[in-house]
Amino acid sequence: MSKNLTTRSEDYSKWYNELVVKADLAENSGVRGCMVIKPYGYAIWEKMQAELDRMFKETGHSNAYFPLFVPKSMFEAEEKNAEGFAKECAIVTHYRLKNDPDKPGKLMVDPNAKLEEELIVRPTSEAIIWSTYKNWVQSYRDLPLLINQWANVVRWEMRTRLFLRTAEFLWQEGHTAHATKAEAIQESEKMMHVYAEFAENFMAIPVIKGLKTETERFAGAEETYCIEALMQDGKALQAGTSHFLGQNFAKAFDVKFANQEGKQDYVWGTSWGVSTRLMGALVMTHSDDNGLVLPPNLAPIQVVIVPIFKTDEEFDSISLVANDLVTQFKKIGVSIKFDNRTTQKPGFKFAEWELKGVPIRIAIGPKDIKNGTFEIARRDNLTKEVISNKGAVNYISDLLEQIQKDLYTKALKYRNSHISEVNSFEEFKEVLENKTGFISAHWDGTPETEEKIKELTKATIRCIPLNRDEEEGKCIFSGGKSVGRVLFAKAY
């Protein structure tokens, strides 16, 4: 099997696009800006979804589902949110087609089927959900409301890229309502930590927790918490956000409750979400010029067995051993595939599973049957070793855990070596141009300076790190007073 991948050093963007397609994760569809997620890619998303869903439920959240369409007047109720998403909205104006009298066999919009009110195809669900919460909340006894939904949303992007930015994408969005400001802030912070735990323990991606600047906040939020990751090309990727909404949406949709003193008050809200963009993060953090490198905790197939044989008798004896291995691995919850196709040669299979990022490959040939051994190959570092078949299941199970840790350690080492502290705008531009990565720099706290730096360098403030030291300094651009460093980077 020929991979023919562009190398990362040659053209990182082209490498990414080719890999997503050739590894059977996704492809462009017949609809502009939309993608088809193929079975192998969707299997990874399902594993992400399952782990996140478990974590949400463990923190007290329940799943629900809300409509895809939002009446325009409802969407406009919270002004900042409506303004923030207005340019990306797709709108439904009619509900019927009819035969075109001038073009036989073609259809046209029926002018008599115009909707009384236009419908927005949801770019996010705050409006429809908060209008629903108005009917669900009367008393403090109804709170907190801890709801999540798994859904698709539409944001009419002009420049699209598979997984990273598409007109339609899959995601989850949590929407919670609380009796106090403190509870809502605690919820926002908690979900940021849940996202960070998922990214680090399952995706093997180290992240920085922080706050967005006012300019970068979610439209309609009073505070946005985020996790930021660094890709192999030195660009940042926002891997998850959690928003403290204050009482903005409660006031817009008149969601009130009687508190314990019997007085009417507006509830406090949060929303939080991650999307199929995480698939892009997974590809770009770990993969190499040979194809995907998947962390075992999210790999649809953790172990693949490839038989090497010439005769039917050899194949049959290898199959007995392989099928026994499959049974043993399944008992301990390891996903395994015995690639017993007789239509492809071992070399083709090796290349295919390497391209698809399967963490461990076991090769079994007649000599292995005779000697009681297996050849195992690690996808992450491309090393091979021959091991005894006795105790092989436990050995490989432990090795999967080791690979998971090693991938995280490698990504952490890269990330930490690409955080540069600078004290002048000249240093800032030099690092951005030559080293890339996160740049830790003083900022005067004004949107004007933030916008000017973005305009001149295309770098944005990714976050104000939660764990930053208080440190007086001078803004690298304006020379104005700064109370601490923020992280800049070019980003996806």
C-alpha positions as CSV (number, residue, x, y, z in Angstrom):
1,M,0.0,0.0,0.0
2,S,1.5,3.3,-1.1
3,K,0.9,6.2,1.3
4,N,2.5,9.0,-0.8
5,L,1.9,11.5,2.0
6,T,3.3,15.0,1.7
7,T,5.8,15.4,4.6
8,R,5.0,17.8,7.5
9,S,8.2,19.8,6.9
10,E,7.3,20.1,3.2
11,D,3.8,21.5,3.7
12,Y,2.1,20.9,7.1
13,S,-1.4,22.0,5.9
14,K,-1.3,19.7,2.8
15,W,0.0,16.8,5.0
16,Y,-2.9,17.2,7.4
17,N,-5.5,17.3,4.6
18,E,-4.0,14.3,2.8
19,L,-3.8,12.3,6.0
20,V,-7.4,12.9,7.1
21,V,-8.5,11.6,3.7
22,K,-6.1,8.7,3.2
23,A,-6.5,7.4,6.7
24,D,-10.2,7.1,6.0
25,L,-11.3,9.7,8.7
26,A,-13.3,12.0,6.5
27,E,-13.8,13.5,3.1
28,N,-15.4,16.6,1.5
29,S,-19.0,16.1,0.6
30,G,-21.2,17.3,-2.2
31,V,-22.3,20.2,0.0
32,R,-19.9,23.1,0.1
33,G,-18.0,23.3,3.3
34,C,-19.5,20.1,4.8
35,M,-17.8,16.8,5.4
36,V,-18.6,13.1,5.4
37,I,-17.1,11.5,8.5
38,K,-16.2,8.0,7.4
39,P,-16.7,4.9,9.6
40,Y,-13.1,4.8,10.9
41,G,-13.2,8.5,11.8
42,Y,-16.6,8.2,13.3
43,A,-15.4,5.3,15.5
44,I,-12.8,7.6,17.0
45,W,-15.5,10.3,17.6
46,E,-17.7,7.7,19.2
47,K,-15.0,6.8,21.7
48,M,-14.5,10.5,22.5
49,Q,-18.3,10.9,22.8
50,A,-18.6,7.9,25.1
51,E,-15.8,9.1,27.5
52,L,-17.1,12.7,27.6
53,D,-20.7,11.5,28.1
54,R,-19.5,9.3,31.0
55,M,-17.7,12.3,32.6
56,F,-20.7,14.6,32.1
57,K,-23.0,12.1,33.8
58,E,-20.6,11.6,36.6
59,T,-20.7,15.3,37.3
60,G,-24.5,15.2,37.5
61,H,-25.6,16.2,34.0
62,S,-28.4,14.7,31.9
63,N,-28.8,14.6,28.1
64,A,-31.7,16.2,26.3
65,Y,-32.3,17.3,22.7
66,F,-33.6,20.6,21.4
67,P,-34.7,21.7,17.9
68,L,-32.4,22.5,15.1
69,F,-34.4,25.6,14.1
70,V,-34.6,28.8,16.1
71,P,-37.2,31.5,15.2
72,K,-35.4,34.7,14.2
73,S,-37.1,36.8,16.9
74,M,-36.1,34.3,19.6
75,F,-32.5,34.3,18.2
76,E,-32.4,38.1,18.4
77,A,-33.5,38.2,22.1
78,E,-29.9,38.2,23.5
79,E,-28.4,40.9,21.4
80,K,-24.7,40.2,21.9
81,N,-25.1,36.5,21.1
82,A,-27.2,37.4,18.0
83,E,-24.7,39.9,16.8
84,G,-21.8,37.5,17.4
85,F,-23.2,34.8,15.2
86,A,-25.1,36.9,12.6
87,K,-22.6,36.6,9.8
88,E,-22.5,32.8,10.1
89,C,-26.2,32.1,10.1
90,A,-28.1,29.9,7.6
91,I,-31.7,30.9,7.3
92,V,-34.9,29.0,6.3
93,T,-37.4,31.2,4.5
94,H,-39.7,28.8,2.7
95,Y,-41.2,25.4,3.4
96,R,-42.0,23.9,0.0
97,L,-40.7,23.4,-3.6
98,K,-42.8,23.0,-6.7
99,N,-42.2,22.1,-10.4
100,D,-40.6,24.9,-12.4
101,P,-42.9,25.6,-15.3
102,D,-40.1,27.1,-17.4
103,K,-37.6,24.2,-16.7
104,P,-39.2,20.7,-17.0
105,G,-37.8,18.3,-14.4
106,K,-36.5,21.1,-12.2
107,L,-37.8,22.4,-8.9
108,M,-38.3,26.0,-7.7
109,V,-39.1,27.6,-4.4
110,D,-42.9,27.9,-4.1
111,P,-43.5,31.7,-3.5
112,N,-46.7,30.9,-1.8
113,A,-44.9,28.8,0.9
114,K,-43.0,31.6,2.6
115,L,-42.7,31.2,6.3
116,E,-44.5,33.7,8.5
117,E,-41.2,34.0,10.5
118,E,-37.8,33.0,9.2
119,L,-35.9,30.2,11.0
120,I,-32.3,30.3,11.9
121,V,-30.4,26.9,11.6
122,R,-28.8,26.8,15.0
123,P,-25.2,28.0,15.2
124,T,-25.5,27.4,18.9
125,S,-28.5,26.6,21.1
126,E,-28.6,29.2,23.9
127,A,-31.7,30.9,22.5
128,I,-33.9,27.8,22.0
129,I,-32.8,26.3,25.3
130,W,-33.2,29.4,27.5
131,S,-36.7,30.0,26.0
132,T,-37.5,26.4,27.1
133,Y,-36.0,26.9,30.6
134,K,-38.5,29.7,31.2
135,N,-41.2,27.0,31.4
136,W,-39.0,24.6,33.5
137,V,-37.9,27.0,36.3
138,Q,-40.3,28.5,38.8
139,S,-38.6,27.9,42.2
140,Y,-35.2,27.4,43.7
141,R,-36.3,23.8,44.1
142,D,-36.1,23.4,40.2
143,L,-32.4,24.4,40.3
144,P,-29.8,23.6,39.3
145,L,-30.7,22.5,35.8
146,L,-27.7,20.5,34.4
147,I,-28.4,19.7,30.8
148,N,-26.2,18.6,27.9
149,Q,-27.1,17.8,24.3
150,W,-25.2,16.0,21.5
151,A,-26.1,17.7,18.3
152,N,-25.0,19.2,15.0
153,V,-24.7,22.9,14.4
154,V,-24.3,25.1,11.3
155,R,-21.9,28.0,11.0
156,W,-21.6,29.3,7.4
157,E,-17.8,29.4,7.2
158,M,-16.2,30.8,4.1
159,R,-12.9,29.0,4.4
160,T,-13.2,25.4,5.5
161,R,-10.9,22.5,6.4
162,L,-11.9,18.9,7.4
163,F,-12.7,18.7,11.2
164,L,-11.0,22.1,12.0
165,R,-13.6,24.4,10.4
166,T,-16.7,23.1,8.5
167,A,-20.1,24.7,7.8
168,E,-21.7,21.8,9.7
169,F,-20.1,20.0,12.6
170,L,-20.9,17.7,15.5
171,W,-20.5,18.7,19.1
172,Q,-21.9,18.6,22.5
173,E,-23.2,21.7,24.3
174,G,-24.0,21.9,28.0
175,H,-26.4,24.5,29.2
176,T,-27.0,24.9,33.0
177,A,-29.0,27.2,35.2
178,H,-28.2,28.0,38.8
179,A,-29.6,29.9,41.8
180,T,-26.4,31.8,42.6
181,K,-23.6,33.5,40.8
182,A,-21.0,31.4,42.8
183,E,-22.7,28.1,41.7
184,A,-22.6,29.1,38.0
185,I,-19.0,30.2,38.2
186,Q,-18.1,26.9,39.9
187,E,-19.9,25.0,37.2
188,S,-18.0,26.9,34.4
189,E,-14.7,26.1,36.0
190,K,-15.6,22.5,36.7
191,M,-16.4,21.8,33.1
192,M,-13.1,23.4,31.9
193,H,-11.3,21.0,34.3
194,V,-13.4,18.1,32.8
195,Y,-12.3,19.0,29.3
196,A,-8.7,19.3,30.4
197,E,-8.8,15.9,32.1
198,F,-10.3,14.4,28.9
199,A,-7.7,16.0,26.7
200,E,-4.8,14.9,28.8
201,N,-5.9,11.4,29.9
202,F,-7.6,10.2,26.7
203,M,-6.2,12.4,23.9
204,A,-2.7,12.5,25.4
205,I,-2.7,16.3,24.7
206,P,-1.3,18.7,27.3
207,V,-3.4,21.8,27.6
208,I,-3.2,25.2,29.3
209,K,-6.2,26.3,31.2
210,G,-7.1,30.0,31.1
211,L,-9.5,32.8,30.5
212,K,-10.2,34.5,27.2
213,T,-9.9,38.2,26.9
214,E,-13.0,40.3,26.5
215,T,-12.5,40.5,22.8
216,E,-12.1,36.7,22.5
217,R,-15.0,35.8,24.8
218,F,-18.1,33.9,23.6
219,A,-20.8,36.3,22.4
220,G,-23.1,36.9,25.4
221,A,-20.8,35.6,28.1
222,E,-19.3,37.4,31.0
223,E,-16.3,35.1,31.2
224,T,-15.0,32.4,29.0
225,Y,-12.8,29.6,30.3
226,C,-10.7,27.7,27.8
227,I,-8.2,24.9,27.3
228,E,-5.5,25.7,24.7
229,A,-3.3,23.1,23.0
230,L,-0.2,23.4,20.8
231,M,0.0,21.5,17.5
232,Q,3.2,20.2,15.9
233,D,3.5,23.2,13.6
234,G,3.6,25.6,16.5
235,K,0.1,26.9,16.1
236,A,-2.4,26.9,18.9
237,L,-5.8,25.2,18.9
238,Q,-8.7,26.0,21.2
239,A,-9.7,22.5,22.4
240,G,-12.7,23.4,24.6
241,T,-14.5,26.4,26.1
242,S,-16.8,26.9,29.1
243,H,-18.7,30.1,29.5
244,F,-20.1,31.9,32.6
245,L,-23.2,33.7,31.1
246,G,-24.1,35.7,34.2
247,Q,-27.8,36.5,34.0
248,N,-27.7,37.7,30.4
249,F,-29.8,34.9,28.8
250,A,-32.1,34.7,31.9
251,K,-33.0,38.3,31.5
252,A,-33.3,38.1,27.7
253,F,-35.8,35.2,28.0
254,D,-37.3,36.2,31.4
255,V,-36.2,33.0,33.3
256,K,-37.0,33.8,36.9
257,F,-37.3,31.8,40.0
258,A,-38.6,32.3,43.6
259,N,-35.6,32.1,45.9
260,Q,-35.6,30.7,49.4
261,E,-36.8,34.1,50.8
262,G,-39.7,34.0,48.3
263,K,-38.3,36.8,46.2
264,Q,-38.2,36.7,42.4
265,D,-34.7,36.6,40.9
266,Y,-33.1,35.8,37.5
267,V,-31.2,32.5,37.3
268,W,-27.5,32.4,36.6
269,G,-26.3,30.5,33.5
270,T,-23.4,28.6,31.9
271,S,-22.8,26.9,28.5
272,W,-19.8,24.8,27.5
273,G,-18.9,22.7,24.5
274,V,-16.3,20.7,22.4
275,S,-16.7,19.6,18.8
276,T,-15.3,17.3,16.1
277,R,-12.5,19.9,16.0
278,L,-11.0,17.6,18.6
279,M,-10.4,15.1,15.8
280,G,-8.2,17.6,14.1
281,A,-6.3,18.2,17.3
282,L,-5.7,14.5,17.7
283,V,-4.3,14.2,14.2
284,M,-2.1,17.2,14.4
285,T,-0.6,16.5,17.9
286,H,0.7,13.0,17.5
287,S,0.8,11.9,13.8
288,D,3.9,11.7,11.7
289,D,4.9,11.4,8.0
290,N,3.9,7.7,8.0
291,G,0.3,8.5,8.9
292,L,-1.9,8.6,12.0
293,V,-0.6,8.0,15.5
294,L,-3.5,7.3,17.8
295,P,-3.4,7.2,21.6
296,P,-4.5,3.7,22.8
297,N,-7.4,5.2,24.9
298,L,-9.1,6.5,21.8
299,A,-7.9,4.1,19.1
300,P,-10.9,2.1,17.6
301,I,-8.5,-0.8,17.1
302,Q,-5.8,-0.9,19.8
303,V,-4.1,-4.1,18.5
304,V,-4.0,-5.7,15.1
305,I,-2.8,-9.2,14.2
306,V,-1.3,-9.7,10.8
307,P,-0.6,-13.4,9.7
308,I,2.4,-14.2,7.6
309,F,1.9,-17.4,5.6
310,K,2.4,-19.2,2.3
311,T,0.1,-22.2,2.6
312,D,-3.4,-22.9,3.8
313,E,-1.9,-25.1,6.6
314,E,0.2,-22.3,7.9
315,F,-2.7,-19.9,7.7
316,D,-4.9,-22.4,9.7
317,S,-2.3,-22.9,12.4
318,I,-1.7,-19.1,12.8
319,S,-5.4,-18.5,12.9
320,L,-5.9,-20.8,15.9
321,V,-3.3,-18.9,17.8
322,A,-4.6,-15.5,16.6
323,N,-8.2,-16.3,17.5
324,D,-7.2,-17.4,20.9
325,L,-5.4,-14.0,21.4
326,V,-8.5,-12.2,20.2
327,T,-10.6,-13.9,22.9
328,Q,-8.1,-13.1,25.6
329,F,-7.8,-9.5,24.7
330,K,-11.5,-9.0,24.5
331,K,-11.9,-10.4,28.0
332,I,-9.7,-7.6,29.3
333,G,-11.5,-4.9,27.3
334,V,-8.7,-4.4,24.6
335,S,-10.1,-3.8,21.1
336,I,-8.3,-6.1,18.7
337,K,-8.6,-7.1,15.0
338,F,-7.3,-10.2,13.4
339,D,-6.6,-9.1,9.8
340,N,-7.3,-12.5,8.1
341,R,-7.9,-11.1,4.6
342,T,-6.3,-13.4,2.0
343,T,-6.7,-10.7,-0.7
344,Q,-3.8,-8.6,0.6
345,K,-0.2,-9.3,1.3
346,P,1.4,-8.7,4.8
347,G,3.3,-5.6,3.5
348,F,0.1,-4.0,2.3
349,K,-1.5,-4.6,5.7
350,F,1.5,-3.3,7.6
351,A,1.4,-0.1,5.6
352,E,-2.4,0.2,6.0
353,W,-2.5,-0.2,9.8
354,E,0.5,2.1,10.2
355,L,-1.3,4.8,8.2
356,K,-4.4,4.3,10.4
357,G,-2.4,4.6,13.5
358,V,-3.2,1.3,15.3
359,P,-1.0,1.5,18.4
360,I,0.4,-2.1,18.4
361,R,0.8,-4.6,15.5
362,I,1.4,-8.3,16.1
363,A,2.9,-10.3,13.3
364,I,2.7,-14.1,13.5
365,G,4.4,-16.4,11.0
366,P,5.3,-20.1,10.9
367,K,8.6,-19.5,12.8
368,D,6.7,-17.8,15.6
369,I,4.3,-20.7,15.9
370,K,7.4,-23.1,16.1
371,N,9.3,-20.9,18.5
372,G,6.4,-19.7,20.7
373,T,7.0,-16.1,19.9
374,F,5.3,-13.0,18.5
375,E,6.8,-10.0,16.7
376,I,5.2,-6.8,18.0
377,A,5.6,-3.3,16.6
378,R,4.8,0.0,18.3
379,R,3.2,2.6,16.0
380,D,4.3,5.6,18.1
381,N,8.1,5.1,17.9
382,L,8.2,2.5,15.1
383,T,10.2,0.0,17.2
384,K,9.9,-3.8,16.9
385,E,10.6,-6.6,19.3
386,V,10.1,-10.3,19.5
387,I,8.4,-11.6,22.7
388,S,7.4,-14.9,24.1
389,N,3.8,-15.8,23.6
390,K,3.5,-16.7,27.2
391,G,2.3,-13.7,29.1
392,A,2.0,-11.8,25.9
393,V,-1.5,-10.5,26.6
394,N,-0.5,-8.9,29.9
395,Y,2.7,-7.5,28.4
396,I,0.9,-5.9,25.5
397,S,-1.8,-4.5,27.8
398,D,0.9,-2.9,29.9
399,L,2.6,-1.6,26.7
400,L,-0.7,0.1,25.6
401,E,-0.6,2.0,28.9
402,Q,3.0,2.9,28.3
403,I,2.3,4.2,24.8
404,Q,-0.5,6.4,26.1
405,K,1.9,7.9,28.7
406,D,4.8,8.3,26.2
407,L,2.6,10.1,23.7
408,Y,1.5,12.6,26.4
409,T,5.1,13.0,27.6
410,K,6.3,13.7,24.1
411,A,3.6,16.2,23.4
412,L,4.2,17.9,26.8
413,K,8.0,18.2,26.1
414,Y,7.3,19.8,22.7
415,R,4.7,22.2,24.2
416,N,7.0,23.2,27.1
417,S,9.9,23.8,24.8
418,H,7.7,26.0,22.7
419,I,6.6,28.5,25.3
420,S,8.9,31.5,24.9
421,E,9.0,34.4,27.3
422,V,9.7,37.8,25.6
423,N,10.0,41.3,26.8
424,S,10.0,43.4,23.6
425,F,7.9,43.5,20.4
426,E,11.0,42.7,18.3
427,E,11.6,39.5,20.4
428,F,7.9,38.7,19.9
429,K,8.1,39.0,16.1
430,E,11.3,37.0,16.0
431,V,9.9,34.1,18.0
432,L,6.7,34.1,16.0
433,E,8.5,34.0,12.7
434,N,11.2,31.5,13.5
435,K,10.4,29.4,16.5
436,T,6.5,29.6,16.7
437,G,4.6,28.2,19.6
438,F,3.1,30.1,22.6
439,I,4.7,33.5,23.5
440,S,4.4,34.6,27.1
441,A,4.4,38.4,27.1
442,H,3.1,41.4,29.0
443,W,0.0,43.1,27.7
444,D,-1.6,46.4,28.8
445,G,-5.1,44.9,29.0
446,T,-6.6,47.0,26.3
447,P,-8.6,45.7,23.3
448,E,-6.8,48.3,21.1
449,T,-3.4,46.9,21.7
450,E,-4.7,43.3,21.3
451,E,-6.2,44.2,18.0
452,K,-3.1,46.0,16.8
453,I,-0.8,43.1,17.6
454,K,-3.3,40.8,15.8
455,E,-3.4,43.1,12.8
456,L,0.4,43.3,12.5
457,T,1.4,39.7,13.3
458,K,-1.8,37.5,13.0
459,A,-1.1,36.4,16.5
460,T,-3.9,36.4,19.1
461,I,-4.1,36.2,22.8
462,R,-4.9,32.6,23.3
463,C,-5.6,32.9,27.1
464,I,-4.8,34.5,30.3
465,P,-3.4,31.4,32.1
466,L,-5.2,30.6,35.3
467,N,-1.9,29.7,37.1
468,R,0.1,32.8,35.9
469,D,2.2,34.7,38.4
470,E,1.3,38.3,39.3
471,E,4.1,40.2,37.8
472,E,4.2,43.9,37.1
473,G,5.7,44.7,33.8
474,K,5.5,46.8,30.6
475,C,3.3,45.9,27.6
476,I,5.6,44.7,24.8
477,F,3.7,46.9,22.3
478,S,2.5,50.0,24.1
479,G,4.8,50.1,27.0
480,G,1.8,50.5,29.3
481,K,1.4,48.9,32.7
482,S,0.8,45.2,32.9
483,V,-0.1,43.0,35.9
484,G,0.9,39.7,34.4
485,R,1.9,37.8,31.2
486,V,-0.6,36.3,28.7
487,L,-0.1,33.7,26.0
488,F,-0.1,34.7,22.4
489,A,0.1,32.4,19.4
490,K,-1.0,32.0,15.8
491,A,-3.9,29.7,15.9
492,Y,-6.3,27.5,14.0
